[in-house]
Amino acid sequence: MKKEEIPIGEDDKKRIVDVVAQLMKDANLNAENASAIGFVMPATDGEPEKFVHLSDLERSLEDMALVHEIAINDKFQLKPPKPDMPVYTVQQTVRDAYWDLLRAELTQTPPVYTMVIQLLLDIKQTFISLLRGNNDNALSAIMVVLNENSVRQLADEHGSAVLEHNAQFIMKIMGMACCPARDAEIAALKRETEPIKQLRGIMEVLDRMKLDMANFVLATTRAQFVQYSVEYERKKFAELQAVCGNNFPATMEWLKRYNPATKADKPGEGEEAAGGGGAPARTVRLRDVQLPDYYIDAYQEFLQPESNHPFPELLKLDQERMVELRETALRLSTCATVMQLTCAAVPSLANHSKRRSDLAAKLTILSADYPGKVVLKELLESLWMQVLVSIAGDGANQSTAGGDDATVTEDTKLALKTQILSIEPNMSVYDIVWRKLMLYMKSFVMAEREESASYPVIFRDYCEATVELVRQFKRIVTHNLEVYGNFYMQSMQDC
C-alpha cells in the first residue's frame, strides 16, 4: 500500500479496530473468547510486563507502547491467559460447572441430550469458520452430518449414538483441519474412552485451533498494524513537537555524534566519516524515507558494551529491546571468539562437526546469564572448563567421541586457556569478531533481500541466533527511521 493510500488520524484507529473485528469473525472468536485471550506486553521503559486482552485492544490502541510492540515484534501472538491470572481461574470454574451439568443430563433416566445437541451444533459453526475456503468437501460433509434435524433425529431414535457417532466424525475432520502441532492431541482424543472427557477434550482442542487460526489471520494482517504504527507514531511525535519544539537534547547529541558534518569539525574524523576521499554516501531506502547509512552506525552505538551516553528521548520505547540485543550480541561474540580460538588450537575438533556443534551449544547454555548476572571473568572461567572437557576428556571419552585430541599437549592447553581467559573488547580476535558482527548488521539493514548480506563465517557455529539478532535489529532501526527519519535529516541540516 502506498503512503498516500494510508488514512491517518481517527480513520487509522477505526481501520485497525476493523481488522481486529474481522480477526475475531474469521477465527470464530466471540466476546467470551476475546476476554480470555490477548497479548503479552513486555516491560518497556520501566513499565512491568502486562497482559492486554483482545477485547480491550480498541481502547489500548491509544497506548503507543502496544502499537509499537505489534509493529516491532514479529512473534507477537494471541495467547491464552496464564494459569496464575484471575481470568484463568474464573474460566476454568465456569467450564467445570458446564461439564458437570452436561454429565448430570446424560446420567438421568432416561438420558437427556439437549446440551449435547447444542454442543454439536456449536461445533458445526466452529468448523464453518475453520474450513471456509480451505476444504469445501469436508465442509459439505459437516453440513450434512451435523445438520440440526439429523442430529435431533439420531438422538431421539438411538440415544447415546448421537454422541459416539458424531464424536468419531468430528475427530476425523479435526485431524484434517488442524495444524501439525495438534496431531498428537487429536490422536490422544481418539484413545480416550470416557465420553465426557473425550467431548471436553474435543472442545479444548477446538479452542486451540481457533487460536491457531486467529494467529494466522493476525500474521497475514500484521503489515496493516505496522503501517498504522508508523503513521500513529508520526502523528504523536508531531503533537509532541507542537508542545516542546525540538527540545530533545539527548537525541540531538546522539545524532551529532554520527553526523559527518559535525565530525568534519574534529581533526582526523572528517575524512573517515565521509567514507574516505569524498566517496558517495550509501543510503538506507525505506517506504518514503531515504537516509545516509551513518544512521545505522548511530543505532549500533546502543549495542556497544562501553556506551554510557544518555539514551535518546525519542527511542525510549526500544531501550529495553536494545539492552536485550546488546546482551545477545555480547554473548554471541564471546562464544564465537572462544570457538575461534579453540578450533585454531585444536584442528581435530574444528573438523569434527558433532563435537564442534556440541561444544558450541554448551557454551551458549553456560553464557545464558551473561552479562546480566555474571561478569565476563567468571563466564570465561566456565567456558574454559567446558572447552577443557571437550578437548581433554579421558581416553574412553575420546574413543567414544571418535576424536584424537588425546594428542593435545599441555602447552597447547595452557596457551588456549590463557587466550580464552584474556578475552575482552580490546583483544584482537574478539575485536575482529565484534566488527564482523557490526558489519553484517549494517549490510543486513541496507540489503533489500536477506541473502544479499554476506554472512560472517566466524559466526558459523551460531547461525540461527545471529540471523535472529540482526533481524530484530533491522526491525527496530527501520521502524524508527520510518517514524523519525525526516526529523533526523532536518535536524542535522539545521545544526
C-alpha positions as CSV (number, residue, x, y, z in Angstrom):
1,M,0.0,0.0,0.0
2,K,1.4,3.4,-1.0
3,K,1.7,6.1,1.6
4,E,-0.9,8.3,0.0
5,E,-3.4,5.5,0.3
6,I,-2.9,5.1,4.1
7,P,-5.5,7.1,6.1
8,I,-4.4,8.9,9.2
9,G,-6.0,10.2,12.4
10,E,-9.1,8.7,13.7
11,D,-9.6,6.7,10.5
12,D,-6.4,4.9,11.3
13,K,-7.7,3.7,14.6
14,K,-11.0,2.6,13.0
15,R,-9.1,0.7,10.4
16,I,-7.2,-1.3,12.9
17,V,-10.3,-1.9,15.0
18,D,-12.0,-3.2,11.9
19,V,-9.0,-5.6,11.4
20,V,-9.5,-6.9,14.9
21,A,-13.2,-7.3,14.4
22,Q,-12.5,-9.3,11.2
23,L,-9.9,-11.3,13.0
24,M,-12.5,-12.3,15.6
25,K,-15.0,-13.1,13.0
26,D,-12.6,-15.2,10.8
27,A,-11.4,-17.1,13.8
28,N,-14.9,-17.6,15.2
29,L,-14.0,-15.7,18.4
30,N,-16.9,-14.4,20.5
31,A,-16.8,-11.9,23.3
32,E,-16.0,-14.6,25.8
33,N,-13.0,-15.8,23.8
34,A,-11.8,-12.2,23.3
35,S,-11.8,-11.6,27.1
36,A,-9.8,-14.8,27.7
37,I,-7.0,-14.3,25.2
38,G,-4.8,-11.4,24.3
39,F,-1.2,-10.1,24.0
40,V,1.7,-10.3,26.5
41,M,3.3,-6.9,26.5
42,P,7.0,-7.0,27.6
43,A,8.4,-4.5,30.1
44,T,9.2,-1.1,28.5
45,D,10.8,2.0,29.9
46,G,10.3,1.0,33.5
47,E,6.8,-0.4,33.0
48,P,6.3,-4.1,34.0
49,E,5.1,-6.8,31.8
50,K,1.3,-6.8,31.3
51,F,-1.4,-8.8,29.6
52,V,-3.7,-7.0,27.2
53,H,-7.0,-8.7,26.4
54,L,-8.1,-8.8,22.8
55,S,-11.5,-7.3,24.0
56,D,-9.5,-4.3,25.3
57,L,-7.5,-3.8,22.2
58,E,-9.7,-1.0,20.8
59,R,-9.0,1.4,23.7
60,S,-5.5,0.0,24.1
61,L,-4.6,1.3,20.6
62,E,-4.2,4.7,22.3
63,D,-1.2,3.1,24.1
64,M,1.7,3.8,21.8
65,A,3.8,1.1,23.5
66,L,1.3,-1.5,22.5
67,V,1.1,-0.3,18.9
68,H,4.9,-0.1,18.7
69,E,5.2,-3.7,20.2
70,I,2.9,-5.1,17.5
71,A,4.9,-3.4,14.8
72,I,8.4,-4.4,16.1
73,N,7.8,-7.9,17.4
74,D,7.1,-10.3,14.5
75,K,6.4,-13.0,17.1
76,F,3.6,-11.0,18.6
77,Q,0.7,-13.5,19.1
78,L,-2.6,-14.0,20.7
79,K,-2.2,-16.2,23.8
80,P,-4.5,-17.7,26.4
81,P,-4.3,-16.3,29.9
82,K,-1.6,-17.7,32.2
83,P,-2.6,-20.1,35.0
84,D,-1.8,-17.5,37.7
85,M,-4.2,-14.9,36.2
86,P,-7.6,-14.4,37.8
87,V,-9.4,-14.7,34.5
88,Y,-7.9,-18.2,34.0
89,T,-9.4,-19.4,37.4
90,V,-12.8,-17.9,36.6
91,Q,-12.8,-19.5,33.1
92,Q,-11.9,-22.9,34.5
93,T,-14.6,-22.7,37.2
94,V,-17.2,-21.9,34.6
95,R,-16.1,-24.7,32.3
96,D,-16.1,-27.3,35.1
97,A,-19.6,-26.3,36.1
98,Y,-20.7,-26.6,32.4
99,W,-19.3,-30.1,32.1
100,D,-20.7,-31.2,35.4
101,L,-24.2,-30.1,34.2
102,L,-23.8,-32.0,30.9
103,R,-22.7,-35.1,32.8
104,A,-25.8,-34.8,35.0
105,E,-28.1,-34.6,32.0
106,L,-26.6,-37.8,30.5
107,T,-26.9,-39.8,33.7
108,Q,-30.6,-39.1,34.1
109,T,-33.1,-41.8,33.4
110,P,-33.8,-41.6,30.5
111,P,-30.7,-39.6,29.4
112,V,-31.3,-36.0,28.2
113,Y,-29.3,-34.9,25.2
114,T,-30.3,-31.2,25.0
115,M,-26.9,-29.9,25.9
116,V,-25.1,-32.5,23.7
117,I,-27.2,-31.5,20.7
118,Q,-26.5,-27.8,21.2
119,L,-22.8,-28.5,21.7
120,L,-22.7,-30.4,18.3
121,L,-24.4,-27.5,16.6
122,D,-21.8,-25.1,18.1
123,I,-19.0,-27.4,16.8
124,K,-20.5,-27.2,13.4
125,Q,-20.3,-23.4,13.5
126,T,-16.7,-23.6,14.6
127,F,-15.9,-25.9,11.6
128,I,-17.6,-23.5,9.2
129,S,-15.1,-20.8,10.4
130,L,-12.1,-23.0,10.4
131,L,-12.7,-24.7,7.0
132,R,-14.3,-21.9,5.0
133,G,-12.4,-21.5,1.7
134,N,-9.9,-24.2,2.7
135,N,-11.7,-27.6,2.3
136,D,-15.2,-27.3,0.7
137,N,-15.6,-31.1,0.6
138,A,-15.1,-31.5,4.3
139,L,-17.3,-28.5,5.0
140,S,-20.1,-30.1,2.9
141,A,-19.8,-33.3,4.9
142,I,-20.1,-31.4,8.1
143,M,-23.2,-29.5,6.9
144,V,-24.8,-32.9,6.2
145,V,-23.8,-34.9,9.2
146,L,-24.2,-32.1,11.8
147,N,-27.5,-30.9,10.3
148,E,-29.7,-29.9,13.2
149,N,-32.6,-32.1,12.1
150,S,-30.3,-35.1,11.6
151,V,-28.7,-34.7,15.0
152,R,-32.0,-34.4,16.8
153,Q,-33.4,-37.4,14.9
154,L,-30.4,-39.5,15.8
155,A,-30.7,-38.5,19.5
156,D,-34.4,-39.4,19.5
157,E,-34.0,-42.7,17.8
158,H,-30.7,-44.0,19.0
159,G,-29.8,-42.1,22.2
160,S,-26.1,-42.2,23.0
161,A,-25.3,-42.9,19.4
162,V,-25.6,-39.2,18.7
163,L,-22.5,-38.7,20.9
164,E,-20.5,-41.7,19.8
165,H,-21.1,-41.4,16.1
166,N,-20.6,-37.7,15.8
167,A,-17.6,-37.6,18.1
168,Q,-15.7,-40.0,15.8
169,F,-16.7,-37.9,12.7
170,I,-15.7,-34.7,14.4
171,M,-12.3,-36.0,15.4
172,K,-11.7,-37.2,11.8
173,I,-12.5,-33.7,10.5
174,M,-10.3,-32.1,13.2
175,G,-7.4,-34.3,12.0
176,M,-7.9,-32.9,8.5
177,A,-8.3,-29.3,9.6
178,C,-5.7,-28.9,12.3
179,C,-2.1,-27.7,12.0
180,P,0.6,-30.4,12.6
181,A,1.1,-29.1,16.2
182,R,-2.3,-30.5,17.1
183,D,-1.9,-34.0,15.6
184,A,-0.7,-35.6,18.9
185,E,-3.6,-34.0,20.8
186,I,-6.2,-35.4,18.4
187,A,-4.5,-38.8,18.5
188,A,-4.9,-38.8,22.3
189,L,-8.6,-37.8,21.9
190,K,-9.2,-40.9,19.8
191,R,-7.7,-43.1,22.5
192,E,-10.0,-41.6,25.2
193,T,-12.8,-44.0,26.2
194,E,-14.8,-41.9,28.6
195,P,-17.4,-39.9,26.5
196,I,-17.5,-36.7,28.6
197,K,-13.7,-36.5,28.8
198,Q,-13.5,-37.1,25.1
199,L,-16.1,-34.4,24.3
200,R,-14.4,-31.9,26.7
201,G,-11.1,-32.6,25.1
202,I,-12.6,-32.0,21.6
203,M,-13.8,-28.6,22.7
204,E,-10.5,-27.7,24.3
205,V,-8.6,-28.7,21.2
206,L,-11.1,-26.8,19.0
207,D,-10.4,-23.7,21.2
208,R,-6.7,-24.0,20.5
209,M,-7.4,-24.5,16.8
210,K,-9.4,-21.2,16.9
211,L,-6.4,-19.6,18.5
212,D,-4.1,-21.0,15.8
213,M,-6.5,-19.6,13.2
214,A,-6.6,-16.2,14.9
215,N,-2.8,-16.0,15.0
216,F,-2.7,-16.9,11.3
217,V,-5.1,-14.1,10.5
218,L,-3.1,-11.8,12.7
219,A,0.1,-12.7,10.9
220,T,-1.4,-12.1,7.5
221,T,-2.8,-8.6,8.6
222,R,0.3,-7.6,10.6
223,A,1.5,-5.3,7.8
224,Q,-1.6,-3.2,8.4
225,F,-0.6,-2.8,12.1
226,V,2.9,-1.9,11.1
227,Q,1.6,0.8,8.7
228,Y,-0.7,2.1,11.4
229,S,2.1,2.2,13.9
230,V,4.3,4.4,11.7
231,E,1.6,6.9,11.0
232,Y,0.3,6.9,14.5
233,E,3.8,7.4,16.0
234,R,4.5,10.2,13.5
235,K,1.2,11.9,14.5
236,K,2.0,11.6,18.2
237,F,5.5,13.0,17.6
238,A,4.1,16.0,15.7
239,E,1.8,16.7,18.7
240,L,4.8,16.4,21.0
241,Q,6.8,18.9,18.8
242,A,3.9,21.3,18.9
243,V,4.3,21.4,22.7
244,C,8.0,21.3,23.2
245,G,9.5,22.1,19.8
246,N,12.8,20.2,19.2
247,N,13.8,20.1,22.8
248,F,15.3,16.6,22.8
249,P,18.8,17.2,24.0
250,A,19.9,13.5,24.3
251,T,18.5,12.7,20.8
252,M,20.3,15.7,19.3
253,E,23.6,14.9,20.9
254,W,23.3,11.3,19.7
255,L,22.7,12.3,16.1
256,K,25.5,14.9,16.1
257,R,28.0,12.2,17.2
258,Y,27.4,10.4,13.9
259,N,26.8,13.4,11.6
260,P,29.7,13.7,9.1
261,A,29.4,17.5,9.1
262,T,29.9,17.5,12.8
263,K,32.8,15.1,12.7
264,A,34.4,17.2,10.0
265,D,35.0,19.9,12.6
266,K,37.2,17.5,14.6
267,P,40.7,16.8,13.3
268,G,41.2,13.4,11.7
269,E,37.5,12.4,11.7
270,G,36.0,14.2,8.7
271,E,37.6,12.0,6.0
272,E,36.7,8.8,7.7
273,A,33.1,9.9,8.4
274,A,32.7,10.9,4.8
275,G,33.7,7.5,3.6
276,G,37.2,8.4,2.7
277,G,38.2,10.8,0.0
278,G,34.7,12.1,-0.7
279,A,33.2,8.7,-1.7
280,P,29.5,8.9,-2.2
281,A,27.5,8.0,0.9
282,R,25.4,4.9,0.8
283,T,21.7,5.2,1.8
284,V,19.0,3.3,3.5
285,R,15.9,3.2,1.4
286,L,12.6,2.9,3.3
287,R,9.0,3.3,2.3
288,D,9.0,7.1,2.0
289,V,12.4,8.0,3.6
290,Q,15.9,7.7,2.2
291,L,18.7,8.2,4.8
292,P,22.5,8.1,4.8
293,D,23.9,4.8,6.2
294,Y,25.7,6.5,9.1
295,Y,22.3,6.5,10.9
296,I,22.8,2.7,11.2
297,D,26.1,3.4,13.0
298,A,24.2,5.6,15.4
299,Y,21.8,2.8,16.3
300,Q,24.7,0.4,16.7
301,E,26.0,2.7,19.4
302,F,23.4,1.2,21.7
303,L,25.0,-2.2,21.3
304,Q,28.5,-1.2,22.3
305,P,29.5,-2.5,25.8
306,E,31.2,0.7,26.8
307,S,28.5,3.1,25.7
308,N,27.4,5.3,28.5
309,H,25.7,8.2,26.8
310,P,22.1,9.2,27.8
311,F,19.6,7.2,25.8
312,P,17.7,9.4,23.2
313,E,14.3,10.6,24.4
314,L,12.6,9.6,21.2
315,L,13.7,5.9,21.4
316,K,12.6,5.1,25.0
317,L,10.1,2.5,23.7
318,D,13.0,0.5,22.4
319,Q,15.5,1.0,25.2
320,E,14.8,-2.4,26.8
321,R,14.9,-4.1,23.4
322,M,18.3,-2.5,22.7
323,V,19.6,-3.7,26.0
324,E,18.5,-7.3,25.2
325,L,20.1,-7.1,21.8
326,R,23.4,-5.8,23.2
327,E,23.4,-8.6,25.7
328,T,22.7,-11.1,23.0
329,A,25.4,-9.6,20.8
330,L,27.9,-9.8,23.7
331,R,27.1,-13.5,24.4
332,L,27.3,-14.5,20.7
333,S,30.6,-12.6,20.2
334,T,32.2,-14.1,23.3
335,C,31.1,-17.7,22.4
336,A,32.2,-17.2,18.8
337,T,35.6,-15.9,20.0
338,V,36.0,-19.0,22.2
339,M,35.1,-21.3,19.3
340,Q,37.5,-19.4,17.0
341,L,40.4,-19.8,19.4
342,T,39.6,-23.4,20.3
343,C,39.3,-24.6,16.7
344,A,42.5,-22.8,15.7
345,A,44.3,-24.6,18.6
346,V,42.7,-28.0,18.1
347,P,42.1,-28.6,14.4
348,S,40.6,-32.1,15.0
349,L,37.7,-30.6,16.9
350,A,37.2,-27.9,14.2
351,N,36.8,-30.7,11.6
352,H,34.5,-32.9,13.8
353,S,31.1,-31.4,13.2
354,K,29.3,-33.3,16.0
355,R,31.8,-32.5,18.7
356,R,32.1,-28.9,17.5
357,S,28.4,-28.3,17.5
358,D,28.1,-29.9,20.9
359,L,30.7,-27.6,22.3
360,A,29.1,-24.5,20.7
361,A,25.7,-25.5,22.2
362,K,27.2,-25.9,25.7
363,L,28.9,-22.6,25.5
364,T,25.6,-21.0,24.7
365,I,24.0,-22.6,27.8
366,L,26.8,-21.5,30.0
367,S,26.7,-17.9,28.8
368,A,22.9,-17.5,29.3
369,D,23.3,-15.3,32.4
370,Y,25.9,-13.0,30.8
371,P,26.2,-10.1,31.1
372,G,23.2,-9.5,33.4
373,K,24.1,-11.8,36.3
374,V,27.6,-13.0,35.5
375,V,30.7,-10.8,34.9
376,L,33.0,-11.6,31.9
377,K,35.8,-13.0,34.1
378,E,33.5,-15.6,35.7
379,L,32.0,-16.5,32.4
380,L,35.3,-17.1,30.8
381,E,36.4,-19.4,33.6
382,S,33.2,-21.5,33.0
383,L,33.7,-21.5,29.2
384,W,37.3,-22.6,29.6
385,M,36.4,-25.5,31.8
386,Q,33.9,-26.7,29.2
387,V,36.5,-26.3,26.4
388,L,38.9,-28.4,28.5
389,V,36.4,-31.1,28.9
390,S,35.8,-31.1,25.2
391,I,39.4,-31.3,24.2
392,A,40.9,-33.3,27.1
393,G,38.5,-35.9,28.2
394,D,39.8,-39.3,29.4
395,G,40.7,-41.9,26.8
396,A,37.4,-43.7,27.0
397,N,35.5,-40.5,26.2
398,Q,37.9,-39.6,23.4
399,S,37.3,-43.1,21.9
400,T,33.6,-42.7,22.1
401,A,33.7,-39.3,20.6
402,G,35.7,-40.6,17.7
403,G,38.3,-37.8,18.2
404,D,42.1,-37.8,18.5
405,D,42.5,-34.9,20.9
406,A,44.4,-37.1,23.4
407,T,47.4,-35.7,21.5
408,V,46.6,-32.1,22.6
409,T,49.7,-31.1,24.6
410,E,49.8,-29.5,27.9
411,D,51.5,-26.5,26.4
412,T,48.6,-26.1,23.9
413,K,46.1,-26.4,26.6
414,L,47.9,-23.7,28.7
415,A,48.2,-21.4,25.7
416,L,44.5,-21.8,24.9
417,K,43.5,-21.3,28.5
418,T,45.5,-18.0,28.6
419,Q,43.8,-16.8,25.4
420,I,40.3,-17.6,26.5
421,L,40.7,-16.0,29.9
422,S,42.2,-12.9,28.2
423,I,39.1,-12.3,26.1
424,E,37.9,-8.7,26.4
425,P,36.8,-5.9,24.0
426,N,40.4,-4.8,23.1
427,M,41.6,-8.3,22.4
428,S,42.5,-8.6,18.7
429,V,40.5,-11.8,18.0
430,Y,37.4,-10.6,19.9
431,D,37.7,-7.2,18.2
432,I,37.6,-8.9,14.8
433,V,34.6,-11.0,15.8
434,W,32.7,-7.9,17.1
435,R,33.5,-5.8,14.0
436,K,32.3,-8.7,11.7
437,L,29.0,-8.8,13.6
438,M,28.6,-5.0,13.3
439,L,29.4,-5.0,9.6
440,Y,26.9,-7.9,9.0
441,M,24.2,-6.0,10.9
442,K,24.8,-2.9,8.8
443,S,24.7,-4.7,5.5
444,F,21.6,-6.6,6.6
445,V,19.7,-3.4,7.4
446,M,20.6,-2.0,4.0
447,A,20.0,-5.1,1.9
448,E,16.7,-5.4,0.0
449,R,16.9,-9.2,0.4
450,E,18.4,-11.0,3.4
451,E,20.6,-13.3,1.3
452,S,22.3,-10.2,-0.2
453,A,24.0,-9.6,3.1
454,S,27.2,-11.7,3.3
455,Y,27.1,-13.8,6.4
456,P,30.3,-13.8,8.6
457,V,31.8,-17.3,8.6
458,I,33.3,-16.5,12.0
459,F,29.8,-17.0,13.4
460,R,29.2,-20.3,11.6
461,D,28.5,-22.1,14.9
462,Y,25.7,-19.7,15.9
463,C,24.0,-19.0,12.6
464,E,20.4,-19.2,13.7
465,A,20.9,-17.0,16.7
466,T,23.0,-14.5,14.8
467,V,20.4,-14.1,12.0
468,E,17.6,-13.6,14.5
469,L,19.7,-11.0,16.3
470,V,20.2,-8.9,13.2
471,R,16.6,-9.3,12.1
472,Q,15.4,-7.8,15.3
473,F,18.0,-5.0,15.0
474,K,16.8,-4.3,11.5
475,R,13.1,-4.2,12.5
476,I,13.9,-1.7,15.3
477,V,16.1,0.5,13.1
478,T,13.9,0.6,10.0
479,H,10.7,1.2,12.0
480,N,12.3,4.1,13.9
481,L,13.8,5.6,10.8
482,E,10.3,5.4,9.1
483,V,8.9,7.4,12.1
484,Y,11.7,9.9,12.8
485,G,13.8,9.9,9.6
486,N,12.6,13.2,8.2
487,F,13.1,14.8,11.6
488,Y,16.7,13.4,11.8
489,M,17.5,14.8,8.4
490,Q,16.1,18.3,9.1
491,S,17.7,18.5,12.5
492,M,21.2,17.7,11.0
493,Q,20.7,20.3,8.3
494,D,19.8,22.9,10.9
495,C,22.5,22.2,13.4
